[in-house]
Amino acid sequence: MRSYLNVVTVMAVAMLLPANLARAEVISIVPIDDAFVTDSNRDGVGDFTINGVNSVLVGFDAFGSGEHRGVYEFDVSSIPRGSQIVSATLGLNSVGTRLSGTDRTLGLYAGMGNGIVDVSDFASGDFVARFIADDLGPFARFDNLLDLTPSLQSLLHTGGAFIEVTIRPNPLAGGTAGGILFSTNELGSLSSQFGPAELIVQFRHSVPAPATLLLLSCGLALVLWYERAGPAPSCRGGARGQARNGA
């Protein structure tokens, strides 16, 4: 019974070692590309992208006719494979609105990207959350902080190198023209007041499986040795202690 308990104890400790030895890191990633995609006839398919302007637009009939969805592409290849995502937070900055009918209730979607915003991104991504677009003014680091932890962890499990984030307008507001403007990572539009979107990720490196198996094997060997040979000789006794035992 005692031997069984010792083995169970060693196995439990070995299973906990990866979490205890994992090293936590925090990185901040800006978009590798961002733009907004417009569906001009509202048939659910993107028709063209607008890139290189001073904002990412989300709304209806605010830049020509149609629905406008904002898209951000983040390169997450710097996160080691097998890492545990502790948190992944998207920081967005609102830089204004277009027209008076703006609805601030928006939808957040995320999925696997390819590093480039194109028309196919209009309908891509899985639903993450609804949120209200805030405008906290120039003294706030971000106007909105949105949780992407499950989305990023799932993406990394599939081996994806880019996460694509899409912001969609409230479909119930389609009858009124207006839109929310978010900051962009285009170099010509950056200012001290409106920084680009950021993906802030905290993650832990996983301890390689061979190291865990080695620790477990060593622990089991020690248990078996103790059960068969008894306590180890005292270091203080030295050779004389062993000689007396032999005599």
N, C-alpha and C positions, 0 to 999 in steps of 0.2 A: 504493500500500500504506500509505504514511504517513497519507494522508488518511482511509483506511478505519479505521485504528487510532485516529485522533483522534476520529472520529465515534462509534466503539464506546465509547471512554473517556467521552465526554460523556454518552452515553445511560446508561451504568452509574452514573455519579455522580448523574444526575437521578433514576434509579430509587431510589437510596438516600436521597435527600433527605427524603422523607416520614417515614421512620423516625427520621432524625437530628433533624429539626425538631419532631417531635411532642412535646407537652407532657404530662407524666404528672401525674395527680391521684389522690388517695385520698379516698373518701367512705365514710361509715358510715350505713347505713339501718336503721331499726327497723321492725317490721311495721306496716302500716297496719291490719291486722286479723289476729287469731289466735284459734283455738278448737280443739275436737276434735269429730270427727264419729263418730257411733255407728251401726253396723249391728247392730240388736238381734237379728235372727234369722239373721245370718251368711249372707245370700244374695248378698253382694257389692255391695249397694246401700245407700248411707247413708240412715238414717231420720230422724235429727235431729241438730242441732248443739248443743253446750254452750258458750256464750260468756259472758264477764263473771265467771267464777269466778277463783280465784287460781292456776290452773295449767292447762297443756295436757297432757292425759292420753293415753298410748299404751300399749295392752295389751288384755287380755281380761277381761270380767266384773268389772271393777274399779269401775264406776260404773253399776250396773244390769247387765243381761245384754247380751252381744254383744261385738263387736270395736270398739275405740276407736283412731282415727287422728288424730294432731295435724297441724294445717294452719296455715301461716304465709303471709301475702300481703305482698309487698314492692313498693312503688312505685319503679320504676327509670327513670321518665321523665326524671329530671334528668341522666341520662347521655346526652351528645350522640349523635345518630345517626352511624353510621360509625366510632364509636370502637373501638379495639382493646382488648379486655379482657385486661389483664396477669394479674390474679388476681381471683377472687371467692370469698370465704371466709364460710361460715355459722358463726357462733358461737352455741352453745347452752349453757344452764345448766340442770342438773338440780336440782330443789328437793325431791326425795324420791321415795318409792315408796308404792304402795298394795298391801296384802296381801303374803303371804310368797312367792307363787309367781312373782315378777317375773323375766322373762327380759330381760337387758340387750342382747341381740343384736337390732338394729333395722335397718330398711331406709329409705334416703333416696330420695325421688322428687321430680322437679321438672318444671314445665311452665308454660305460659302461664296467667296468672291474670286476674282482673277486679277485684281490690281488695276482694272480699267473700268470706268463708268461708260456703259453703252445703253442702247435702247432696250435691250433685253432685261435690264435691271429694273424696269418699271414695275414688273409683276413678280419679281423674285423675292425670296426671303420668307421666313416664318414669323408669325405674330409673336411679339414679345410683351408689349404693354401699351396701354393708353396713357397719355400724359398731357398736362396743360403747359403750353409754352410760356415760361416766365420771362420777364425782362427786368432784371434786378438792378440795372444801371452799371455805370463804369467801374464801380468799386468792387463788384463781385467777380471772383475768378471765373465762375461759370454761371450762366442763368439756369441751366438744367443739368442735373446729375441723374443718369439713368443706368439701371443695373443690367449688365450683359453677361453676368457670370455663367449661368447655365448654357447660354448660346456659345460662348467662347470655349468652354470645356468640351461641349459636344463636337465643335468644329475640330479641336485639336485631336480628339479621339479618332477622327476620320482622316487625319493627316493633312488637313487644309492649311495653306500658308497665308491666306487672305480672308478676312471677315468683312462682309459687305453689310452696311447698315442703311436701311431705307426709312425715310420719314414720310408718311402719307397723311394727306388732309382728312378731315372728318367727312365721310361720304354724305352725311346728312346736310352738309353745308354747300353742296354742289350747285345750288340755285343762286348763290350770291357770290359776286366777284370779290376776290381778295386773297391775300397770302401773307405768310410769315417769312421773313428773311433771316437766314442763319449765316454765320461767318464761314468763310471759305479759306482753304490753305493756299489759294493762288497768291503768288508773291506780290502782285501788284495791289492786292486789297488789304494786306495786313496792316494793322495799326496797333498802337499801345492800348487802345480801348477795347477793341474787338479781336481777341486772339482766336486762332483756329480751333476746330473741334479737336478733342484729345480722347484717346482710349487709355485709361490708367489701369494697369494690371498688376496685381500682387499675386505671386505664384511661389510654389515650393518645388525645389528639385526633388525627384524621387531617388532614394537610395537604390542602386542597382540590385537586382534580384540575387546575383551570385554572392554579394556581400552578406545579404540576409541569410542565405543558405549556409555560408561559411560560419557565421556566428551561431546559427542553430546547431550545426554539426559539432562545433567546439563545446557548446553547452552540454549536448548529450554525451559527448565523450567524457566530460568532467563528471557528470552524474554517474555514469557507469563505472568510472575509475573509483569514485568515492564509495560506491556501494560494494565493490569487490575488495578494495585495498584498505578501506577505512580512512581516517583523517591523514592528511599529508604530514610527513615528518616536520618538526619544528626547525626553523632556520637557526634558532639559537643553539639547538643541540649539536648541530654540525656532525662531524664524523664520529666524535666520541659517543654521542647519543645513539647513532646507528650501530656502533661497535658493541655497546652494552646490550642493545636489543638482540644482536647476533649471538652474544655470549650466553 
